[in-house]
Amino acid sequence: MTTTEQPQRTLTARVVFAAPGQQANGLAAAPEGLWICDQRNDHCYLVNYDTGATIIAFPSPVRNASGIAYGAGAVWPAANRVPAATYRHDAKTGHCLADLVFPDADRGGVHGIEWAPTDSAALATLPPAEPPPPPLRREAPGGELIGQRGTAGTLWVTRPGLRIIQWIDAETGELLRTIPFPEARSHGIYWDEADGSVVCVETNHNHIYRLDATDGTIREMWVVDGIDGPRDLVSGALHGDETTPRFEVHGMTRDAEGRIWVCDAATNLVAVLED
């Protein structure tokens, strides 16, 4: 991996609310609210940014939900099981529209996922698309794509066991690019269209990396060290036998106002990062 100088910020997690499920393990910002996936009950929730009140909730076929994306009118929770995959749900109805198996689906797991627009230059690097196979039964067709490559945008997917981040076409699952990740437990991720970078957290050490999306060069590294917020919520931010509250970053997203939201699956708390 190539690296540049790594400026560091120290951030505090300001707890805003407790998630509606049991173990919030992924976040995705949307205009209507904050999407949360729960790794215990495998539900998706759209909640109010200020209060955490549930606006929409629905179950998903996903298992051990780890990361959730929002884009192309859909919600995409990721399954941290073999095969590693995501399920595409209509964001208004919750109906499951499709499933998408990731490259190298039998190894590496998945902890984070982020939607980004289609990149025509990246699509041009792919070989010509193969025609779809015939249906197994003429009277009961199934398995067809909803659209063609490029019609559903793209997905950035963290693969902690492989120490990489994959960029794939959200319709076909074809691999567009792979970049390395510097530590062992990549988790929540968001795409920054302003400078063409991806920002991804490493949960074991609460390190957040801004990476060049073309080759994985480290542009910045931050650390989350501190917790604040309502006393009744912060006092419950305990991990195992520990007696001092702390926030362990799992899911992460950035909203339209630039706020970085994070969740801690061990405590089910949702917070905003502040300097």
Secondary structure, DSSP 8 states (H G I E B T S, - for coil): --B----EEEEEEEEEEE-SSS-EEEEEEETTEEEEEETTT-EEEEE-TTT--EEEEEE-S-SSEEEEEEETTEEEEEE-SSS-EEEEEETTT--EEEEEE-TTTTSS---EEEEE---HHHHTTS---------SSTTS-----SS-TTSS-EEEEEEGGGTEEEEEETTT--EEEEEE-SSS-EEEEEEETTTTEEEEEETTTTEEEEEETTT--EEEEEEEEEEES-HHHHTT---TT--S-------EEE-TTS-EEEEETTTTEEEEEE-
